Amino acid sequence: MSFSAWVTAHYEEKGPVKWLAFALELVAAVTLFLLMVLTCADVFGRYFFDNSVDGATELTEIGIAILVFAEMPVITWRGGHVVVDILDRMLGSVLLKVLGLLSAFLMSSSLYFLGERIYFLAARSMRRDEVTEYLELPVGLIIQYIAVMSWVTAGAMITYGVYRLLFLSRD
């Protein structure tokens, strides 16, 4: 089985979204694997050599940020967020579609403006040459990554809302 056929068989998304989902999940998987290796090395070093990995806490924090923000667009596009549908039976299908699109618009615009603010903070960190405490890694790069992934998630949210409205909600 070719690689392209494998991706097509395991990802329901269509077109470039399928490849974006694969790439982001690959980033998340590699990050999770590296976090596992880091934790094992840290514990092994701590118990057998009385010396832990320097900066393990910083690397774990950065790894978790990479992991979470790599998965946010994928979960958003797949509609994996928690949804409360208590009133769905009482409301009409047209109103539900309008409310779904409105919520997608509100969430995507919130993520967009959140990304704007985070990017502003990243630029300030870059100007000030802020670094992490032990490893002296540039903080601004991680913050820029979070801002960009917030924008990607905003795009995924609005396209998911429109996609559901146009293609999945037909009665």
Solvent accessible surface area in square Angstrom, and as a share of the most:
residue,aa,sasa,rsa
1,M,178,0.79
2,S,68,0.44
3,F,117,0.49
4,S,60,0.39
5,A,45,0.35
6,W,98,0.34
7,V,0,0.00
8,T,77,0.45
9,A,70,0.54
10,H,111,0.49
11,Y,26,0.10
12,E,159,0.71
13,E,16,0.07
14,K,159,0.67
15,G,41,0.39
16,P,111,0.70
17,V,47,0.27
18,K,26,0.11
19,W,102,0.36
20,L,86,0.43
21,A,6,0.04
22,F,32,0.14
23,A,46,0.36
24,L,19,0.09
25,E,42,0.19
26,L,91,0.45
27,V,65,0.37
28,A,6,0.04
29,A,57,0.44
30,V,75,0.43
31,T,16,0.09
32,L,103,0.51
33,F,114,0.47
34,L,104,0.52
35,L,21,0.11
36,M,105,0.47
37,V,67,0.39
38,L,27,0.13
39,T,74,0.43
40,C,79,0.47
41,A,48,0.37
42,D,15,0.08
43,V,66,0.38
44,F,109,0.45
45,G,9,0.09
46,R,122,0.45
47,Y,163,0.62
48,F,140,0.59
49,F,140,0.58
50,D,131,0.68
51,N,102,0.52
52,S,40,0.26
53,V,51,0.29
54,D,115,0.60
55,G,11,0.10
56,A,13,0.10
57,T,97,0.57
58,E,16,0.07
59,L,65,0.32
60,T,46,0.27
61,E,109,0.49
62,I,27,0.14
63,G,7,0.06
64,I,85,0.43
65,A,18,0.14
66,I,44,0.22
67,L,38,0.19
68,V,70,0.40
69,F,41,0.17
70,A,0,0.00
71,E,39,0.18
72,M,44,0.20
73,P,4,0.03
74,V,5,0.03
75,I,72,0.36
76,T,2,0.01
77,W,45,0.16
78,R,111,0.40
79,G,29,0.28
80,G,53,0.51
81,H,88,0.39
82,V,143,0.82
83,V,115,0.66
84,V,114,0.65
85,D,87,0.45
86,I,130,0.66
87,L,99,0.49
88,D,57,0.30
89,R,235,0.86
90,M,144,0.64
91,L,56,0.28
92,G,45,0.44
93,S,55,0.36
94,V,110,0.63
95,L,82,0.41
96,L,57,0.28
97,K,60,0.25
98,V,84,0.48
99,L,75,0.37
100,G,37,0.36
101,L,58,0.29
102,L,89,0.44
103,S,46,0.30
104,A,2,0.02
105,F,114,0.47
106,L,96,0.48
107,M,85,0.38
108,S,8,0.05
109,S,28,0.18
110,S,69,0.45
111,L,32,0.16
112,Y,98,0.37
113,F,132,0.55
114,L,92,0.46
115,G,0,0.00
116,E,74,0.33
117,R,129,0.47
118,I,28,0.14
119,Y,87,0.33
120,F,99,0.41
121,L,53,0.26
122,A,0,0.00
123,A,30,0.24
124,R,80,0.29
125,S,8,0.05
126,M,75,0.33
127,R,162,0.59
128,R,151,0.55
129,D,114,0.59
130,E,67,0.30
131,V,74,0.43
132,T,23,0.14
133,E,139,0.62
134,Y,155,0.59
135,L,62,0.31
136,E,116,0.52
137,L,62,0.31
138,P,57,0.36
139,V,39,0.22
140,G,0,0.00
141,L,92,0.46
142,I,39,0.20
143,I,38,0.19
144,Q,45,0.20
145,Y,57,0.22
146,I,29,0.15
147,A,0,0.00
148,V,66,0.38
149,M,12,0.05
150,S,0,0.00
151,W,72,0.25
152,V,49,0.28
153,T,3,0.02
154,A,8,0.06
155,G,33,0.32
156,A,15,0.12
157,M,14,0.06
158,I,54,0.27
159,T,71,0.41
160,Y,29,0.11
161,G,8,0.07
162,V,60,0.35
163,Y,77,0.29
164,R,110,0.40
165,L,51,0.26
166,L,91,0.45
167,F,118,0.49
168,L,109,0.54
169,S,28,0.18
170,R,173,0.63
171,D,152,0.79
